[in-house]
Amino acid sequence: MEKSVPPVYGLVLAGGKSSRMGKDKATLRWHGKEQQYYIADLLRAFCTKVYISVRKDQEASIDPGYAVLPDAYPGLGQYGAILTAQAYKPDVAWLVLACDLPLLDAQTLEYLMQHRADEAIATTFESPFDHLPEPLIAIWEPRSNEQLLNFREKGFTCPRKVLLNTEPVSILQPPDPESLMNVNTPEQAKTAQDILNRRKAGIYER
């Protein structure tokens, strides 16, 4: 009897305060639309359903064409968003993406999905910037919920810490390391925009 592989739902993390950027990262327009919608649209090609994770005070501002999932764990940031999604639909895997990834593309997500290890608690990439697992470009399997709750009970609310201290976790090398660049500051935003401009001009430096 074949084992049943859980379907994959998408979760866009758009509930951050963006304090270092000075403006809401989720609403920046890198690709002609707000980044939260660009990421959601990317996910739609790979996921059964896609939700945008927001703070409760943001819910009314989201385009009605996109499903929202208000944070049920205020104060826990990204960790709370993942727990909220798992509580909402515990029998699916969640492909979790931060909204501050302007260089992320469909090819990178396709690679992640093709190499999904559903027997692990999560499948993710090794960051090319610090060589640690990327918790916010990751497929979190249903079995990860127990570990996330256990770590929370111990006072830890960093999803990366869960990946570093739990087995098994599948960590992949990204096919395009540049695509994993996240943007938190105006300086990083300028670098990302320069890369996008080069790519639009057909100039790739990989």
Steps between C-alpha positions, in 0.01 A plus 500: 500500500645833394543761767293814471708813436343813650405773253691828511340832589680832459554764767630850428639672810385861476437591864836651590557857615779570245674730748841481333358574156298798618201394288289186471706243307186311404371794296820578307455460124797314356304332221212738424288387794532497879758243606254308719284438193797419277614230744144370536468475122830309482369255758174441316686303234621247759246497785144377539405821682689815591454732797655832597593510869422838655448671833133541587520875439622438143222263394268764355776642279561179303363468148184283519638287218746349749423283804630629831596324821507740798766423759359308796827528692571875524847583620668188359566642153581246230486215750144591591403522133618144438320372810183683391510332160559157651214546745272610216587202279707242691494222242681686220858610442554875491738659250593810697654802326605836637369796301844667477642280223496713182735265309310180575373329187288206389806291411623513861159398635473222243837365614386510863178314419676241284742423783242505778576240767161438655651258755698792651349768720595757235671548165695821460806662347837578649539876498792608279545801727549335841492127406211431739163345409240744370182458708302751293563335163396157616239227485390422857346155521208426736731307736698818567216644706586289805859623490395863454265478797766329713754772427242768579429340837873523575501870417649479149313670217757500222404263215864473393589364845245222445665407169846503657404283796252249356539199273438416230516826303575499128732789407556565130753708313313771307528478121527880488643629831420860409127420496507450878607858571269665748467877526467668840662841452499779238860409414406139433201621299730699273721194445196287416367760259837518325496120455143509367593776257794296373283193457239694306778615273607137455817538703549211745791480742480155659 
